[in-house]
Amino acid sequence: MDSLARQIQELSLQVAELTRERNSSRHQRYSSDRRRSHSRSRSVNRGSGICYYHRRYKEQARKCVSPCAFVQKKRVSSVIAGMAEPSKHTSRLFLLDRKSGQKFLIDSGSEICVIPPSPTMNKSPQSNFSLFAANNTKIPAYGMVRKELNLGLRRPFIWTFIIADVSSPIIGADFLKHFNLLIDLKKKRLVDVETSLFTSCVFSNIVQPSILTVDANISFKNILSEYPDLSNPSLISKSASHGTVHHIITTGPPVTARPRRLHPKLYDAVKVEFEFLLAQGIIRPSKSPWSSPLHVVPKSDSTVRPVGDYRQLNSVTEFDSYPMPYLNDFAHALHGKKIFSKIDIFKAFHQIPIAECDIPKTAVTTPWENAEEHRSHLRTIFQRLSSYGLKLNISKCVFGVTELIFLGHFITPDGIKPLPDKVQAVLDYKQPETVGSLRKFLGLLNFYRRFLPKAAEQQYLLSEFLKGSKGKKDSKPLNWSSEAITAFQRCKQALADAALLAHPSPSAPLALHVDASDYAIGGALHQVVDSELQPLAFFSRKLTSSEKSYSAYDRELLAIYSAIRHFRYMLEARDFTVFTDHKPLTYAFRQKSDKCSPRQIRQLDFISQFTTNIVHIPGSDNIAADVLSRVSAITFPSQIDYDCIAETQQTDQELHTLIASELP
């Protein structure tokens, strides 16, 4: 503060002195030899070497006659230059990016585009490239970033910006040349030559030196300056003129992968990077039978690098056994040399193209194609609603999210599962005291029955309480046994552990696993994606009293028949395979019809309308469907005395007669 006060006081004194000198020069009287003085005043004073104008008006002179030895005094205004108002006649032109709100300096003297680092960025200078100001001062650079600018010219501008220590973002000559833009200083605007559109700019007094990619003091700079494109990292040729291409020789069928989900913070950055690579001709849209998932690698400058996860592709690629040269052999060529140069190719892997026949193998699946399609669907819906005069309740609308609550279900890109609050309501449900209360509990639980692969198993004992009940208002008290209490707790835990049901794929193969026990039948419908079974829905039900008397063959056949009827809407016009652990069923469509009962013929006829492909699978492998029906093995002990049955069969004469009649 003391220094500033002294400067202001000094300024005041000098201003007062200049005022006195000016007033005195205005009122001074001319001498009697005015004409002689006037005639030579406009020439240079030979004694002092100062022209007439500077001798008379000093610092206020607007003209000067050469030669003139007048030395301009330092103006005190430079002391408080930081406090002065910006000049209204500066030639620094700035352009507003409507997307980010940043002002970009348009500098045709800068070779590249530069942007200052963000406050949270890790400022670690990188050695990949060096930047220099016009006065040869080195500028620290921290990396590169892709940015999409909205300049109001009705087309996107995606470009690579170098992150460096600058006071203002700069749009350089490389950007202007690539997009064919012209600067109109007189009218303060930037003109798009391709579309004849223009966008308005503003002037500002911010001083920012032009950015160069090559040090002016570097040796042989004059040679490098003849090839400016070599030192610009933003420009990569769309078509390499060299004949070197990279081949990918594979064996076996194409490998595929699903698109990976991206964190919302990475989504925009990765999409901009891909759009830039697309504009540069490094990548292209593809409909290849090959696909590899997208992988995002964090960089040291807090940015990301999207790459393809080619591990599956590498597993089917023949190894390239080209012999690499020895590292130390270069020393043999250095004898007698005194001047050395080192050349590094910028992102060489982008400058060596893939062979045309192998490009489809490098396809990478991205998630934003679905986003573009979804955006198109929304636009179509909005147009239709608007044309019919309908209104939206915006407060209840949700747009463009990856997770959604809809009709009592939690929807994600991977599948559907029960709502967490509904699950918690079941977990907090108290043990029912009456039949009506138990019926309400089972109704709440069975709303998500298709998520429960063990529904018939765990609800068997509870449903036994409902026999002869009078509905939800039945106040008959329940007599809970230890087995029933265990079944009640299992039912609640089953919903907490409910399976995530995948979204059905119209092209994925289907597999229907079925099984039957003495008390229940069950089925599990799966789709096969990437050699993995994904559950679509589960089915199970108890056997009726008459169905319990069926033979094992009939119960297994009933399981197939009932499961197909249950999943009919998903199985119609689709190829699928039925898996069962009962091997005789695999011959069901090969036997003669006279060997079948009317019920079996009716069920087989219905099944044949959908499939005849029944495959045997061991019970230990048929876990998904097997657990649906093992009620007696898990929930309660069997009450059948098998020893008594065996003894009775030995003494049953009618049974012996029937067995003997079947023998040849």
Sequence and secondary structure as in RCSB ss.txt:
>XXXX:A:sequence
MDSLARQIQELSLQVAELTRERNSSRHQRYSSDRRRSHSRSRSVNRGSGICYYHRRYKEQARKCVSPCAFVQKKR
VSSVIAGMAEPSKHTSRLFLLDRKSGQKFLIDSGSEICVIPPSPTMNKSPQSNFSLFAANNTKIPAYGMVRKELN
LGLRRPFIWTFIIADVSSPIIGADFLKHFNLLIDLKKKRLVDVETSLFTSCVFSNIVQPSILTVDANISFKNILS
EYPDLSNPSLISKSASHGTVHHIITTGPPVTARPRRLHPKLYDAVKVEFEFLLAQGIIRPSKSPWSSPLHVVPKS
DSTVRPVGDYRQLNSVTEFDSYPMPYLNDFAHALHGKKIFSKIDIFKAFHQIPIAECDIPKTAVTTPWENAEEHR
SHLRTIFQRLSSYGLKLNISKCVFGVTELIFLGHFITPDGIKPLPDKVQAVLDYKQPETVGSLRKFLGLLNFYRR
FLPKAAEQQYLLSEFLKGSKGKKDSKPLNWSSEAITAFQRCKQALADAALLAHPSPSAPLALHVDASDYAIGGAL
HQVVDSELQPLAFFSRKLTSSEKSYSAYDRELLAIYSAIRHFRYMLEARDFTVFTDHKPLTYAFRQKSDKCSPRQ
IRQLDFISQFTTNIVHIPGSDNIAADVLSRVSAITFPSQIDYDCIAETQQTDQELHTLIASELP
>XXXX:A:secstr
 HHHHHHHHHHHHHHHHHHHHHHHHHH    TTHHHHHHHHTS  TTT   HHHHHHGGG S   SS        
GGGGGGGGS   TT  EEEEE TTT  EEEE TT SS EE   TTS     SS  EEETTS EE EEEEEEEEE 
 SSSS EEEEEEEES SS EE HHHHHHTTEEEETTTTEEEETTT  EEE EEE      EESS TTSTTHHHHT
T GGGG TT   SS SS   B   B SS          HHHHHHHHHHHHHHHHTTSS     S  EEEEEEE T
TS EEEEE  HHHHHTB         GGGGGGG TT         TTHHHHS B GGGGGGG EE THHHHHHHH
HHHHHHHHHHHHTT    GGG   S S EEETTEEEETTEEEE HHHHHHHHT    SBHHHHHHHHHHHHTTGG
G TTHHHHHHHHHHTTTT  STT   B    HHHHHHHHHHHHHHHT   B    TTS EEEEEEE SSEEEEEE
EEEETTEEEEEEEEEEE  TTGGGS HHHHHHHHHHHHHHHTHHHHTT  EEEEES GGGGGTTTS GGGS HHH
HHHHHHHHTT   EEE  TTT HHHHHHH HHHHTS     HHHHHHHHHH HHHHHHHHHT  
